[in-house]
Amino acid sequence: MNYFFWTYGILIICILISVAAQIKISASYSKYRKVASSKGYTGYTAAREILDRNGLAFVNIEMISGKLSDHFDPRQNVIRLSQDVYNGNSVAAIGVAAHECGHAIQYDREYIPMKIRNAVVKTTSLCSTLSFVLILLGVFISVLGSTMGEIGGYIINAGIIAYAVIVVFQLITLPVEFNASKRALSTIDEYGIVSSEEKGMVANVLTSAALTYLAAFVVSLLQLLRLIMIFGGRRN
């Protein structure tokens, strides 16, 4: 009874955390995308000024499709902003653009957590692909017979370890994202891109965005615990 309660209870908690985080960021972004910048900046012009004043004139800015699909690509030295952010003159658009500039500055200044994160991206991507494949393969092999059970158990353990790598990656991501937001707020205030009142609005958007990364980490950690409980209990 307790076994099923905890495993399914954890699953429900994970779903609730994920939904709550998405609702929070969507509500915050939707609210402040309606507030126009008093200084007349768009996401693009704010990003361009931040980059140029930090000696990053070589970092390009491109417009891409999608909603909140904004990101910094260190391999090509380019910041990609969604259409709403690129052309938008809202405080939300400026906040998102400034956040991505924060990542570009991190990369240029060789911010250690970002260097670690970039170093393990490929490994994490491989683990993301293999984790549940290994777990399902291990379960399949285990049911073929008692002689195969030990081999299946080893494969399941390998899948769980691969998933644990994903959890560690998301833990490393937290300081990277929080620091990028801190840099964003500092630069837009220092350069006079937003008013003092608008800075608080931008902080609200960036805090909501940071919570999605925190939620992703918590959910992954709980899922890891759930996998350990399921297959640990199964072996027992």
C-alpha positions in Angstrom: 0.0 0.0 0.0 2.7 2.5 1.0 4.8 1.5 -2.0 2.0 2.4 -4.5 1.0 5.4 -2.5 4.5 6.9 -2.7 5.3 6.0 -6.3 2.0 7.3 -7.7 2.0 10.1 -5.1 5.3 11.3 -6.4 4.1 11.2 -10.0 1.1 13.3 -9.1 3.3 15.8 -7.3 5.6 16.0 -10.3 2.6 16.8 -12.6 1.3 19.5 -10.2 4.7 21.2 -9.9 5.2 21.2 -13.7 1.8 22.6 -14.4 2.1 25.3 -11.6 5.5 26.5 -12.9 4.2 26.8 -16.5 1.1 28.7 -15.4 3.3 31.1 -13.3 5.6 31.9 -16.2 2.8 32.2 -18.8 0.7 34.5 -16.5 3.7 36.7 -15.6 4.9 37.0 -19.3 1.4 37.6 -20.5 0.8 40.4 -17.9 4.0 42.3 -18.6 4.1 41.9 -22.3 1.2 44.4 -22.3 3.3 47.0 -20.5 5.2 49.1 -23.0 8.7 50.3 -22.2 8.8 54.0 -21.2 12.3 54.3 -22.8 11.1 53.0 -26.2 13.4 49.9 -26.3 12.5 46.7 -28.0 14.0 43.3 -27.1 16.4 43.7 -30.0 17.6 47.2 -29.3 18.0 46.4 -25.6 20.0 43.3 -26.4 22.1 45.1 -28.9 23.0 47.8 -26.5 23.8 45.4 -23.6 26.0 43.3 -25.9 27.8 46.3 -27.4 28.5 47.9 -24.1 30.0 44.7 -22.8 32.4 44.3 -25.7 30.3 41.7 -27.5 29.5 43.4 -30.7 30.5 40.2 -32.5 27.5 38.4 -31.0 24.7 38.4 -33.5 21.0 38.6 -32.8 18.5 36.6 -34.9 14.7 36.4 -34.9 13.2 32.9 -34.7 9.7 31.5 -34.5 7.9 30.1 -31.4 6.9 31.5 -28.0 9.6 31.9 -25.3 12.0 29.9 -27.6 14.7 32.5 -26.9 18.2 31.2 -26.3 21.9 31.9 -26.6 23.9 29.6 -28.9 27.6 29.7 -27.8 28.7 27.6 -30.7 27.7 30.2 -33.2 27.9 33.3 -30.9 24.3 34.2 -31.6 21.3 35.2 -29.5 18.0 34.0 -31.0 14.9 35.9 -29.9 11.3 34.9 -30.6 9.4 37.3 -32.7 7.4 38.7 -29.7 10.7 39.4 -27.9 12.7 40.6 -30.9 10.1 43.2 -32.0 8.3 43.7 -28.8 8.7 46.9 -26.8 7.3 45.5 -23.6 9.1 45.2 -20.3 8.7 41.4 -20.6 10.4 41.4 -24.0 13.3 43.5 -22.6 13.7 41.2 -19.6 13.9 38.0 -21.7 16.3 39.6 -24.2 18.5 40.9 -21.3 18.5 37.4 -19.8 19.9 35.9 -22.9 22.5 38.6 -23.0 23.4 37.5 -19.5 24.3 34.1 -20.9 26.4 35.6 -23.6 28.3 37.6 -21.0 28.7 34.5 -18.9 30.2 32.7 -21.9 32.6 35.5 -22.7 33.7 35.9 -19.0 34.1 32.1 -18.7 31.6 31.8 -15.9 32.5 28.4 -14.3 29.1 26.9 -13.9 28.3 27.7 -17.6 31.6 26.1 -18.6 30.7 22.9 -16.7 27.2 22.9 -18.1 28.5 23.3 -21.7 31.0 20.5 -21.2 28.4 18.0 -20.2 25.6 18.9 -22.6 26.4 16.2 -25.1 26.7 13.5 -22.4 23.4 14.7 -20.9 21.7 14.5 -24.3 22.9 11.0 -24.7 21.7 10.0 -21.3 18.3 11.6 -22.0 18.0 9.4 -25.0 19.2 6.2 -23.4 17.8 6.3 -19.8 14.3 5.0 -20.4 15.4 2.8 -23.3 17.8 1.0 -20.9 15.1 0.8 -18.2 12.5 -0.7 -20.6 15.1 -3.0 -22.1 16.1 -4.2 -18.6 12.5 -4.9 -17.7 12.0 -6.8 -20.9 15.1 -9.0 -20.3 14.2 -9.6 -16.7 10.8 -11.1 -17.6 12.4 -13.6 -20.0 13.4 -15.9 -17.1 15.2 -16.0 -13.8 18.6 -16.6 -15.4 18.2 -13.2 -17.3 17.0 -11.4 -14.2 20.4 -10.3 -13.0 21.4 -9.0 -16.4 18.2 -7.1 -16.7 18.8 -5.6 -13.3 22.2 -4.3 -14.3 20.7 -2.7 -17.4 17.9 -1.1 -15.3 20.6 0.3 -13.0 22.4 1.7 -16.0 19.2 3.4 -17.1 18.7 4.9 -13.6 22.3 6.1 -13.5 21.8 7.8 -16.9 18.7 9.5 -15.6 20.7 10.7 -12.5 23.1 12.4 -14.9 20.1 14.4 -16.2 19.3 15.5 -12.6 22.9 16.6 -12.0 22.8 18.6 -15.3 19.6 20.4 -14.2 21.2 21.1 -10.8 24.2 22.7 -12.6 21.7 24.7 -14.8 20.2 26.5 -11.8 23.2 28.9 -10.9 23.6 29.5 -14.7 20.0 30.7 -15.0 19.9 32.6 -11.8 23.1 34.4 -12.5 22.0 35.3 -16.0 18.9 36.9 -14.6 21.0 38.8 -12.0 23.2 40.1 -14.7 20.1 41.1 -16.8 18.6 43.1 -14.0 21.9 44.8 -13.2 22.6 45.8 -16.8 19.2 47.2 -17.7 19.3 49.3 -14.5 22.8 50.5 -15.0 22.3 51.4 -18.6 18.9 53.1 -18.0 17.1 50.8 -20.3 14.1 50.6 -17.9 12.7 52.8 -15.2 12.9 51.8 -11.5 9.3 50.8 -11.6 9.8 48.7 -14.7 12.8 47.0 -13.2 10.5 45.4 -10.6 8.3 44.2 -13.4 11.2 42.7 -15.2 12.3 41.0 -12.0 8.9 39.4 -11.7 9.2 37.9 -15.2 12.7 36.7 -14.6 11.8 35.2 -11.2 8.9 33.3 -12.8 11.2 32.0 -15.5 13.8 30.9 -12.9 11.1 29.0 -11.1 10.5 26.8 -14.2 14.1 25.7 -14.0 13.8 25.0 -10.3 10.6 23.1 -10.9 12.3 21.0 -13.6 15.1 20.1 -11.2 12.7 19.2 -8.4 10.5 17.1 -10.8 13.5 15.3 -12.1 14.8 14.6 -8.6 11.5 13.2 -7.6 11.3 11.1 -10.7 14.7 9.7 -9.9 13.5 8.8 -6.4 10.4 7.2 -8.0 12.5 5.1 -10.3 14.7 3.9 -7.4 11.6 3.1 -5.4 9.9 1.2 -8.3 12.8 -0.9 -9.3 14.3 -1.3 -5.8 10.9 -2.6 -4.7 10.7 -4.8 -7.7 13.9 -6.5 -7.0 12.7 -7.1 -3.5 
